Amino acid sequence: MQIARAVDSYLRHVAIERGLSENTVAAYRRDLAGYAEWLREQGIDDTAAVTSVTLASFIADRAAAQPPMAASSLARLQSSVRGLHRFLAREGIEPADPSSNLRPPKQPRRLPKALTIDQVESLLDASGPAPATEAGGESGNGGAAPGDLLGMRDRALLELLYATGARVSEIVQLDVDDAAHGDVLRVHGKGSKERIVPVGSYARAAVDAYLTRARPELSHRGRSTPRLFLGARGAPLSRQSAWLIIQSAAERAHLTAHVSPHTLRHSFATHLLQGGADVRVVQELLGHASVATTQIYTYVSVDDLRDVYATSHPRAR
């Protein structure tokens, strides 16, 4: 099959039949576009001409590229290519899978970086006014200044990210109805899988304040949309905008460590485990398909283990 047609068929398969997220499909599309371009440069325009030697040459070429690819990026690239050729063999389009012996590069275990509880509190305080300070306003936006509207939104956004451990893509895709279930949140995760996550009182109060006093005014500035979080002009908030909101709050909080939306997700999981939560409960809350993915967070507390050992064991020193 022609390379371009094969790639299109595979992308339709992962998007429709496997129900992978738009972000994942977009990553596959980028990887396979580069793969198809490399094959054309080698004079190969049909998947039948691809062999295990071809694939080994492609991976070696990418590994030697300058600037060098990160191990995680190279592993994802291999996964995309292997997925394509497995699909072609499984569907009977090609008689064999030339990628069957392709092994992903070994990646070093990198522990997630989590903020301390004090750092999280500083970040949240820097994001916008606490709901308690917003009391006493009238209905609607209560006469709040434009900056206050966005501050209430930002506070609700960050409180919800930390309270639920949800991915930023999941949070910006929430509709108002998803947050209308009291102390739980309905989250739509990877592969269109839905999960219910508890929401603490702090995040609930921040979201309620935003819904009551800020969102109605922001909504009037743009076209009607059911999305929970809106931008300054009333359009749905993007992932990029959410990232910038967190970066701005981190700067105001004088946090020198790199802080991203995923930092709050890591902090959520780490603080739960440090508080005694079962790893399988954390797995369910994070929406991980395998507990092995969640178990990496158990290594984050090694410093705590050393401290307990040093202060508790009679022959530790």
Buried (B, 14 or more C-beta within 10 A) or exposed (E): BEBEEBBEBBBEBBBEEEEBBEEBBEBBBEBBEBBBEBBEEEEBEEBBEBEBEBBBEBBEEBBEEEEEBEBEEBBBBBBBBBBBBBBBBEEEBBEEBBBEEBEBEEEEEEEBBBBEEEBBBBBBBBBBBBBEEBEEBEEEBBEBEEEBBBBBBBBBBBBBBBBBBBBBBBBBBBBBEBBEEEEBBBBBBBEEEEBEBEBBEBBBBBBBBBBBBBBBBBBEEBEEEEBBBBBBEBBBBBBEBBBEBBBEBBEEBEBEEEBBBBBBBBBBBBBBBBEEEEBEEBBBBBBBEEEEEBBBBEEBBEEEEEEEEEEEEEEEE
